[in-house]
Amino acid sequence: MEEDTRRQHYKQVIYDIIGAAMEVHRTLGWGLLEPVYQEALYLELQSKGIDCEREQEIDIRYKQYVLDKKYRADLVVGDVIVELKSVWQILGEHRAQLCNYLRLTKKPYGVLLNFGERSLTGERWHYDPLTNECTLVNKDMEPVISDDYRFERYNIQTDNTKKEIND
Protein backbone atom coordinates (compact mmCIF):
# COMPACT_ATOMS: atom_id res chain seq x y z
CA MET A 1 0.00 0.00 0.00
CA GLU A 2 1.42 3.40 -0.98
CA GLU A 3 2.39 5.58 2.03
CA ASP A 4 -0.26 8.26 1.35
CA THR A 5 -2.98 5.66 0.83
CA ARG A 6 -1.84 3.81 3.93
CA ARG A 7 -1.89 6.98 6.02
CA GLN A 8 -5.41 7.81 4.76
CA HIS A 9 -6.56 4.29 5.63
CA TYR A 10 -5.37 4.62 9.24
CA LYS A 11 -6.70 8.16 9.48
CA GLN A 12 -10.19 6.83 8.58
CA VAL A 13 -9.96 3.81 10.91
CA ILE A 14 -8.96 6.03 13.83
CA TYR A 15 -11.63 8.59 12.90
CA ASP A 16 -14.22 5.79 13.09
CA ILE A 17 -12.89 4.60 16.45
CA ILE A 18 -13.01 8.12 17.89
CA GLY A 19 -16.51 8.67 16.51
CA ALA A 20 -17.72 5.50 18.20
CA ALA A 21 -15.99 6.51 21.45
CA MET A 22 -17.67 9.92 21.31
CA GLU A 23 -21.06 8.23 21.00
CA VAL A 24 -20.28 6.04 24.03
CA HIS A 25 -19.15 9.09 26.02
CA ARG A 26 -22.26 11.06 25.01
CA THR A 27 -24.52 8.18 26.04
CA LEU A 28 -22.87 6.99 29.26
CA GLY A 29 -21.22 10.19 30.44
CA TRP A 30 -17.86 10.28 32.16
CA GLY A 31 -16.22 8.61 35.15
CA LEU A 32 -17.57 5.04 35.06
CA LEU A 33 -15.25 2.06 35.32
CA GLU A 34 -13.05 1.24 32.34
CA PRO A 35 -14.65 -2.19 31.64
CA VAL A 36 -18.04 -0.49 31.15
CA TYR A 37 -16.59 1.73 28.40
CA GLN A 38 -14.71 -1.20 26.88
CA GLU A 39 -17.88 -3.24 26.47
CA ALA A 40 -19.91 -0.27 25.24
CA LEU A 41 -17.24 0.76 22.71
CA TYR A 42 -16.97 -2.82 21.48
CA LEU A 43 -20.74 -2.93 20.94
CA GLU A 44 -20.76 0.51 19.28
CA LEU A 45 -18.00 -0.50 16.85
CA GLN A 46 -19.77 -3.78 16.08
CA SER A 47 -23.05 -1.92 15.44
CA LYS A 48 -21.22 0.22 12.86
CA GLY A 49 -19.93 -2.89 11.09
CA ILE A 50 -16.37 -2.40 12.37
CA ASP A 51 -14.68 -5.67 13.31
CA CYS A 52 -12.75 -5.56 16.55
CA GLU A 53 -11.51 -7.85 19.27
CA ARG A 54 -11.68 -7.33 23.05
CA GLU A 55 -8.93 -8.29 25.48
CA GLN A 56 -6.57 -9.53 22.76
CA GLU A 57 -3.56 -11.28 24.29
CA ILE A 58 -0.17 -9.83 23.48
CA ASP A 59 2.76 -12.24 23.52
CA ILE A 60 6.02 -11.15 25.08
CA ARG A 61 9.12 -12.62 23.48
CA TYR A 62 12.48 -13.03 25.10
CA LYS A 63 15.10 -14.27 22.64
CA GLN A 64 13.60 -17.45 21.15
CA TYR A 65 11.07 -17.84 24.00
CA VAL A 66 7.47 -16.73 24.35
CA LEU A 67 6.93 -15.81 27.99
CA ASP A 68 3.98 -17.12 29.98
CA LYS A 69 3.18 -13.55 31.07
CA LYS A 70 0.81 -11.86 28.63
CA TYR A 71 -0.55 -8.37 28.24
CA ARG A 72 -4.11 -7.75 27.06
CA ALA A 73 -5.06 -4.92 24.74
CA ASP A 74 -8.47 -3.43 25.57
CA LEU A 75 -9.58 -3.41 21.92
CA VAL A 76 -7.91 -4.11 18.60
CA VAL A 77 -9.49 -2.76 15.42
CA GLY A 78 -7.68 -4.28 12.44
CA ASP A 79 -4.09 -3.50 13.30
CA VAL A 80 -4.85 -0.48 15.51
CA ILE A 81 -4.63 -0.94 19.28
CA VAL A 82 -7.19 0.95 21.36
CA GLU A 83 -6.23 1.48 25.01
CA LEU A 84 -8.99 2.79 27.26
CA LYS A 85 -8.74 4.69 30.52
CA SER A 86 -11.21 6.24 32.91
CA VAL A 87 -8.91 8.46 34.93
CA TRP A 88 -8.62 12.10 35.97
CA GLN A 89 -6.03 12.71 33.23
CA ILE A 90 -3.81 10.75 30.86
CA LEU A 91 -0.40 10.20 32.43
CA GLY A 92 2.99 9.04 31.20
CA GLU A 93 2.42 5.48 32.39
CA HIS A 94 -0.74 5.26 30.26
CA ARG A 95 1.23 6.39 27.20
CA ALA A 96 4.02 3.95 28.03
CA GLN A 97 1.50 1.10 28.28
CA LEU A 98 0.12 1.80 24.79
CA CYS A 99 3.61 2.26 23.33
CA ASN A 100 4.74 -1.04 24.88
CA TYR A 101 1.76 -2.77 23.26
CA LEU A 102 2.64 -1.21 19.90
CA ARG A 103 6.29 -2.25 20.19
CA LEU A 104 5.45 -5.81 21.24
CA THR A 105 2.88 -6.32 18.46
CA LYS A 106 4.61 -4.18 15.79
CA LYS A 107 1.21 -2.66 15.00
CA PRO A 108 1.59 0.75 13.33
CA TYR A 109 -0.97 2.84 15.26
CA GLY A 110 -2.63 3.06 18.62
CA VAL A 111 -5.28 5.24 20.20
CA LEU A 112 -5.34 6.14 23.88
CA LEU A 113 -8.83 7.23 25.00
CA ASN A 114 -9.81 8.60 28.40
CA PHE A 115 -13.45 8.48 29.51
CA GLY A 116 -12.64 9.87 32.96
CA GLU A 117 -12.94 13.56 32.06
CA ARG A 118 -16.02 15.65 31.21
CA SER A 119 -14.86 15.72 27.58
CA LEU A 120 -13.53 12.58 25.97
CA THR A 121 -9.76 12.97 25.66
CA GLY A 122 -7.37 10.96 23.58
CA GLU A 123 -4.12 10.66 21.73
CA ARG A 124 -3.05 8.99 18.50
CA TRP A 125 0.32 7.20 18.48
CA HIS A 126 2.45 5.80 15.66
CA TYR A 127 5.01 3.03 16.03
CA ASP A 128 8.10 3.07 13.82
CA PRO A 129 9.67 -0.41 13.61
CA LEU A 130 12.93 1.02 12.21
CA THR A 131 13.61 3.06 15.35
CA ASN A 132 11.45 1.00 17.74
CA GLU A 133 9.91 4.29 18.94
CA CYS A 134 6.42 5.68 19.30
CA THR A 135 5.46 9.19 18.24
CA LEU A 136 2.36 11.21 19.03
CA VAL A 137 0.55 12.13 15.81
CA ASN A 138 -2.21 14.60 14.98
CA LYS A 139 -5.49 13.98 13.13
CA ASP A 140 -3.58 14.06 9.81
CA MET A 141 -1.24 11.36 11.15
CA GLU A 142 1.73 13.76 11.22
CA PRO A 143 4.15 13.88 14.21
CA VAL A 144 3.19 16.48 16.82
CA ILE A 145 5.98 18.45 18.45
CA SER A 146 5.46 21.90 19.94
CA ASP A 147 7.95 24.78 19.86
CA ASP A 148 9.63 23.59 23.05
CA TYR A 149 9.77 20.02 21.64
CA ARG A 150 7.24 18.67 24.10
CA PHE A 151 4.41 16.58 22.77
CA GLU A 152 0.93 18.04 22.78
CA ARG A 153 -2.28 16.34 23.78
CA TYR A 154 -5.59 16.58 21.97
CA ASN A 155 -8.96 16.78 23.65
CA ILE A 156 -11.63 15.10 21.60
CA GLN A 157 -14.64 17.35 22.04
CA THR A 158 -18.15 16.00 21.56
CA ASP A 159 -18.82 18.61 18.85
CA ASN A 160 -16.08 17.04 16.66
CA THR A 161 -13.59 19.88 17.20
CA LYS A 162 -10.06 19.42 18.44
CA LYS A 163 -8.47 21.58 21.11
CA GLU A 164 -4.73 21.47 21.69
CA ILE A 165 -3.47 21.47 25.26
CA ASN A 166 0.21 21.39 26.18
CA ASP A 167 1.17 18.58 28.53
C-alpha positions as CSV (number, residue, x, y, z in Angstrom):
1,M,0.0,0.0,0.0
2,E,1.4,3.4,-1.0
3,E,2.4,5.6,2.0
4,D,-0.3,8.3,1.3
5,T,-3.0,5.7,0.8
6,R,-1.8,3.8,3.9
7,R,-1.9,7.0,6.0
8,Q,-5.4,7.8,4.8
9,H,-6.6,4.3,5.6
10,Y,-5.4,4.6,9.2
11,K,-6.7,8.2,9.5
12,Q,-10.2,6.8,8.6
13,V,-10.0,3.8,10.9
14,I,-9.0,6.0,13.8
15,Y,-11.6,8.6,12.9
16,D,-14.2,5.8,13.1
17,I,-12.9,4.6,16.5
18,I,-13.0,8.1,17.9
19,G,-16.5,8.7,16.5
20,A,-17.7,5.5,18.2
21,A,-16.0,6.5,21.4
22,M,-17.7,9.9,21.3
23,E,-21.1,8.2,21.0
24,V,-20.3,6.0,24.0
25,H,-19.2,9.1,26.0
26,R,-22.3,11.1,25.0
27,T,-24.5,8.2,26.0
28,L,-22.9,7.0,29.3
29,G,-21.2,10.2,30.4
30,W,-17.9,10.3,32.2
31,G,-16.2,8.6,35.1
32,L,-17.6,5.0,35.1
33,L,-15.2,2.1,35.3
34,E,-13.0,1.2,32.3
35,P,-14.7,-2.2,31.6
36,V,-18.0,-0.5,31.2
37,Y,-16.6,1.7,28.4
38,Q,-14.7,-1.2,26.9
39,E,-17.9,-3.2,26.5
40,A,-19.9,-0.3,25.2
41,L,-17.2,0.8,22.7
42,Y,-17.0,-2.8,21.5
43,L,-20.7,-2.9,20.9
44,E,-20.8,0.5,19.3
45,L,-18.0,-0.5,16.9
46,Q,-19.8,-3.8,16.1
47,S,-23.0,-1.9,15.4
48,K,-21.2,0.2,12.9
49,G,-19.9,-2.9,11.1
50,I,-16.4,-2.4,12.4
51,D,-14.7,-5.7,13.3
52,C,-12.8,-5.6,16.5
53,E,-11.5,-7.8,19.3
54,R,-11.7,-7.3,23.1
55,E,-8.9,-8.3,25.5
56,Q,-6.6,-9.5,22.8
57,E,-3.6,-11.3,24.3
58,I,-0.2,-9.8,23.5
59,D,2.8,-12.2,23.5
60,I,6.0,-11.1,25.1
61,R,9.1,-12.6,23.5
62,Y,12.5,-13.0,25.1
63,K,15.1,-14.3,22.6
64,Q,13.6,-17.4,21.1
65,Y,11.1,-17.8,24.0
66,V,7.5,-16.7,24.4
67,L,6.9,-15.8,28.0
68,D,4.0,-17.1,30.0
69,K,3.2,-13.6,31.1
70,K,0.8,-11.9,28.6
71,Y,-0.6,-8.4,28.2
72,R,-4.1,-7.8,27.1
73,A,-5.1,-4.9,24.7
74,D,-8.5,-3.4,25.6
75,L,-9.6,-3.4,21.9
76,V,-7.9,-4.1,18.6
77,V,-9.5,-2.8,15.4
78,G,-7.7,-4.3,12.4
79,D,-4.1,-3.5,13.3
80,V,-4.9,-0.5,15.5
81,I,-4.6,-0.9,19.3
82,V,-7.2,0.9,21.4
83,E,-6.2,1.5,25.0
84,L,-9.0,2.8,27.3
85,K,-8.7,4.7,30.5
86,S,-11.2,6.2,32.9
87,V,-8.9,8.5,34.9
88,W,-8.6,12.1,36.0
89,Q,-6.0,12.7,33.2
90,I,-3.8,10.7,30.9
91,L,-0.4,10.2,32.4
92,G,3.0,9.0,31.2
93,E,2.4,5.5,32.4
94,H,-0.7,5.3,30.3
95,R,1.2,6.4,27.2
96,A,4.0,3.9,28.0
97,Q,1.5,1.1,28.3
98,L,0.1,1.8,24.8
99,C,3.6,2.3,23.3
100,N,4.7,-1.0,24.9
101,Y,1.8,-2.8,23.3
102,L,2.6,-1.2,19.9
103,R,6.3,-2.3,20.2
104,L,5.4,-5.8,21.2
105,T,2.9,-6.3,18.5
106,K,4.6,-4.2,15.8
107,K,1.2,-2.7,15.0
108,P,1.6,0.7,13.3
109,Y,-1.0,2.8,15.3
110,G,-2.6,3.1,18.6
111,V,-5.3,5.2,20.2
112,L,-5.3,6.1,23.9
113,L,-8.8,7.2,25.0
114,N,-9.8,8.6,28.4
115,F,-13.4,8.5,29.5
116,G,-12.6,9.9,33.0
117,E,-12.9,13.6,32.1
118,R,-16.0,15.7,31.2
119,S,-14.9,15.7,27.6
120,L,-13.5,12.6,26.0
121,T,-9.8,13.0,25.7
122,G,-7.4,11.0,23.6
123,E,-4.1,10.7,21.7
124,R,-3.1,9.0,18.5
125,W,0.3,7.2,18.5
126,H,2.5,5.8,15.7
127,Y,5.0,3.0,16.0
128,D,8.1,3.1,13.8
129,P,9.7,-0.4,13.6
130,L,12.9,1.0,12.2
131,T,13.6,3.1,15.3
132,N,11.4,1.0,17.7
133,E,9.9,4.3,18.9
134,C,6.4,5.7,19.3
135,T,5.5,9.2,18.2
136,L,2.4,11.2,19.0
137,V,0.5,12.1,15.8
138,N,-2.2,14.6,15.0
139,K,-5.5,14.0,13.1
140,D,-3.6,14.1,9.8
141,M,-1.2,11.4,11.1
142,E,1.7,13.8,11.2
143,P,4.1,13.9,14.2
144,V,3.2,16.5,16.8
145,I,6.0,18.4,18.5
146,S,5.5,21.9,19.9
147,D,8.0,24.8,19.9
148,D,9.6,23.6,23.0
149,Y,9.8,20.0,21.6
150,R,7.2,18.7,24.1
151,F,4.4,16.6,22.8
152,E,0.9,18.0,22.8
153,R,-2.3,16.3,23.8
154,Y,-5.6,16.6,22.0
155,N,-9.0,16.8,23.7
156,I,-11.6,15.1,21.6
157,Q,-14.6,17.3,22.0
158,T,-18.1,16.0,21.6
159,D,-18.8,18.6,18.9
160,N,-16.1,17.0,16.7
161,T,-13.6,19.9,17.2
162,K,-10.1,19.4,18.4
163,K,-8.5,21.6,21.1
164,E,-4.7,21.5,21.7
165,I,-3.5,21.5,25.3
166,N,0.2,21.4,26.2
167,D,1.2,18.6,28.5
